[in-house]
């Protein structure tokens, strides 16, 4: 065998050995960046499963450069606990709903206001138009948005039928601790709510400290609140917005090519998660009806109903200058009207008895 042939074989063998050694070393070293995030979503739920698929796809497509480690089911505390841990560096990010997003960038709450949207398409249209501005506001506070989610519509659950405003005012209502939107609306309704974290609601329902609570159908089932209620409203009061955020300093440690992979994967998969959230809500509504919870029919000719809508308007006006500007509120309301003008055939209204 010629010397050059032998030399070529030796070089090739050495190169293969070095490549294999590099792979072993990389595998032993683990991923370059581990992003630790937390969510209230239960482990094993369809939503959690889809996010785990995103994590796996990112890990594979980045060649192990990035991996998400997710803490499910509130094991890191409620959302405010998670946000506090993120700011301390104990976690890197999390899945947050509107009230917690509002602690970062208050303007985000403009699409969480009560009695704005009639259906999912309206909410999606308005939020998609406002999304670039909201992302800039959040990034200015040190966070990167990986994906947005419409987390469903919120209904009122109660232990007694809320057949009048007078009856409603006699009940003990739950409001999320530190939520200015909820507090403003209750104040206009003449209701003084009980402010609690989400983790304290179940115990408060059992001890009769709380009689009424707003929740999405999926949330009411996942948190087991529904077992303490007998009634729910026919029409929802608001649409919950959420987002997955990561600290910008952690995001900037991610290689540039890997960032592109994460954002592309998240954008594609979050569309699947959005549809899954809606399917979960539909299944939860069916379970709620089978469990015996009665849907209270709405009478929009009733003067109490008119008062509730007027209270919602006053509440959003009172938040101008506190959470958002007049210009942003008017722009959001203008986008709602724009959608309805462009889609005159879409008169669908989300209802619990559909």
Secondary structure, 3 states (H helix, E strand, C coil): CCHHHHHHHHHHHHHHHHHHHHHHHHHHHCCCEEEEEECCCCCCCHHHHHHHHHHHHHHHHCCCCEEEEEECCCCCCCHHHHHHHHHHCCCCEEEEEHHHHHHHCHHHHHHCCCCCCCCHHHHHHHHHHHHHHHHHHHHHCCEEEEEEEEEEEEEEEECCCCCCHHHHHCCCEEEECCCHHHHHHHHHHCCCCEEECHHHHHHHHHCCCCCEEEECHHHHHHCCHHHHCCEEECECCEEEEEEEEEEHHHHCCCCHHHHHHHHHHHHHHHHHHHHHHHHHHHHHHHHHHHCCCEEECCCCCCHHHHHHHHHHHHHHHHCECCCECHHHHHHHHHHHHHHHHHCCCCCCCCECCC
